[in-house]
Amino acid sequence: MVRLSKQEFRDFLKIVFICIGWYIVSSTNGVLGKTVLSQFPYPMTVTMVHLASIALFSTPLLKMLQIREHESTWSHHKSILLPLAFGKFVSSVFSHISLWKVPVSYAHTVKASMPIFTVLISRFLLGERHSYSLYLSLFPIVLGVATATVTELSFDVTGLGSALIATAGFSLMNVYSKRAMKETGMHHLRLLHKLGQISALMFLPVWTLVDLTSFRKDLSMEVVILLAIDGFLHWIQNILAFTLLKMVVPLTYAVANVTKRISVITVSLLLLKNPVTATNVCGMLLAIGGVFCYNLAKYRENQAKDSLPLSMSKPVPSRPLWQNHLTFDPKVQVTTPLSYLDTQIKRNQ
């Protein structure tokens, strides 16, 4: 039985509470986001509220936690932060469009296809090779998403396409966020704050052209309150996700993310009561199960890579025991038997 130290036990409890909080906030945020978009069909404005919430609410938090400002060069902004910020607002926009067009349960089932995009990105953009078992683990995900799509009663092509684009964008962000934290050495909450600021500024002209003049007619005090709560919950969700990603290994985070998706789907089905069929639920479960299989295959692939030697050592040629060499006493030398016999014969002569 493994015994944990007091510090390890505290860390374990901290991770458990962060996961529980993450599941509750994410489920609430999913249901509330669908409610807001049903009453206020402006996904661009909802996206702007989310991005602005990250930029505004993170500022006092960073000061309270005394997280210093990170000095990043223009090359880091150009090669890492700007693409990440662009991907963040594009993914957020399409995520809200999908949430507006299709039920929460179906949108999150489609988002379970994230491992597919992660494998494609790592293969074609980063040049990484994967095992056959990893590719085979993607098959249940494809089959599950396809089953859920065919049997979805509230199916919408725009919703499906938006969910797929958002998932691809989030996959790209996950791959390059790790690179950003590694190369810049930036604190994870500072990185979140920076991405919120840059993405909000980049998205501001788009939002101004599309929604600024049209959303006011549907704006009410109830909608304003719902938007404020939705933005605050989205910020809390990002804080918990980035903190958990910092505390645990990638496999643990991936499993926790799948569990979060299950909780979001379950809560949305119970509270929003959107109609589903038994085959539709089976498709959801198959897609989620496929993600578990992918995580297991990915873990085994990483274990195999870590266990392989980096280079093959050259074999050392064996030498006879009597070959000339130094012993522990450098004054004593061991000679071959033949040379010893030659010396004795010469002495006798």
Residue pairs with C-beta under 8 A, 6 or more apart in sequence:
4 12
11 247
14 247
15 244
15 247
15 248
18 240
18 243
18 244
18 247
19 244
19 256
19 259
19 260
21 236
21 240
22 237
22 240
22 241
22 244
22 256
22 260
23 259
23 260
23 263
23 264
25 233
25 236
25 237
25 240
26 237
26 260
26 263
26 264
27 263
27 264
27 266
27 267
27 268
28 233
28 267
29 230
29 233
29 234
29 237
30 99
30 104
30 108
30 264
30 267
30 268
31 104
31 267
31 268
31 271
31 272
32 226
32 229
32 230
32 233
33 46
33 96
33 99
33 104
33 230
34 99
34 103
34 104
34 268
34 272
35 226
36 46
36 223
36 226
36 227
36 230
37 43
37 46
37 96
37 99
37 100
39 218
39 222
39 223
39 226
40 46
40 215
40 218
40 219
40 223
40 226
40 227
41 100
41 218
42 211
42 214
42 215
42 218
43 93
43 96
43 97
43 99
43 100
44 93
44 96
44 206
44 207
44 210
44 211
45 207
45 211
45 215
45 227
46 96
46 227
46 230
47 89
47 92
47 93
47 96
47 203
47 207
48 200
48 203
48 204
48 207
48 211
49 227
49 228
49 230
49 231
50 92
50 230
50 231
50 234
50 235
51 88
51 89
51 92
51 196
51 199
51 200
51 203
52 196
52 200
52 231
53 196
53 231
53 232
53 234
53 235
54 192
54 193
54 195
54 196
54 200
54 234
54 235
54 238
55 193
55 196
55 197
55 200
57 232
57 235
58 189
58 192
58 193
58 196
58 235
58 239
59 193
61 189
61 239
62 189
62 190
62 193
65 189
67 187
67 189
67 190
69 190
70 184
70 185
70 186
70 187
70 190
70 194
72 81
72 184
72 186
72 194
76 180
76 183
76 184
80 176
80 179
80 180
80 183
80 184
81 180
81 194
81 195
81 198
82 198
83 176
84 173
84 176
84 177
84 180
84 195
85 194
85 195
85 198
85 199
85 202
86 199
86 202
87 169
87 172
87 173
87 176
88 169
88 173
88 195
88 199
89 199
89 200
89 202
89 203
90 165
90 169
91 165
91 166
91 169
91 170
91 173
92 166
92 199
93 203
94 162
94 163
94 165
94 166
94 169
95 107
95 162
95 163
95 166
95 170
97 158
97 159
97 162
98 107
98 110
98 159
98 160
98 162
98 163
98 166
99 107
100 159
101 156
101 158
101 159
101 162
102 152
102 154
102 155
102 156
102 159
102 160
102 163
103 152
103 154
103 268
103 272
103 274
104 264
104 265
104 268
104 272
104 274
105 265
105 268
105 269
105 274
105 276
105 284
106 148
106 149
106 152
106 154
106 155
106 159
106 163
107 159
107 163
108 261
108 264
108 265
108 268
109 144
109 145
109 148
109 265
109 283
109 284
109 287
109 288
110 145
110 148
110 149
110 160
110 163
110 164
110 167
111 163
111 166
111 167
111 170
111 261
112 141
112 144
112 145
112 258
112 261
112 287
112 288
112 290
112 291
113 141
113 142
113 145
113 164
113 167
113 287
114 167
114 170
114 171
114 174
114 291
115 137
115 138
115 141
115 290
115 291
115 294
115 295
115 298
116 138
116 141
116 142
117 167
117 168
117 171
117 172
118 171
118 174
118 175
119 130
119 134
119 135
119 138
121 171
121 172
121 175
122 128
122 130
122 175
123 129
123 130
125 175
126 175
130 301
131 297
131 300
131 301
131 304
133 297
133 300
133 301
134 294
134 297
134 298
134 301
136 297
137 290
137 293
137 294
137 296
137 297
137 298
138 290
138 294
139 290
140 286
140 287
140 289
140 290
140 293
141 287
141 290
141 291
141 294
142 290
143 283
143 286
143 287
143 290
144 283
144 284
144 285
144 286
144 287
144 288
144 289
144 290
145 283
145 287
146 283
147 279
147 280
147 282
147 283
147 286
148 280
148 283
148 284
148 287
149 155
149 160
149 283
150 283
151 277
151 279
151 280
151 283
152 280
153 274
153 275
153 276
153 277
153 280
154 274
154 275
177 191
180 186
180 191
181 188
181 191
184 191
186 194
188 242
188 243
188 245
188 246
189 239
189 242
189 243
191 242
192 238
192 239
192 242
244 253
244 256
245 253
248 256
251 295
251 298
251 299
251 302
254 291
254 295
254 298
255 292
255 295
258 288
258 291
258 292
258 295
261 288
261 291
262 288
265 284
265 288
268 274
269 276
320 336
322 334
322 335
322 336
322 337
323 336
324 333
324 334
324 335
324 336
325 333
325 334
326 333
327 333
327 334
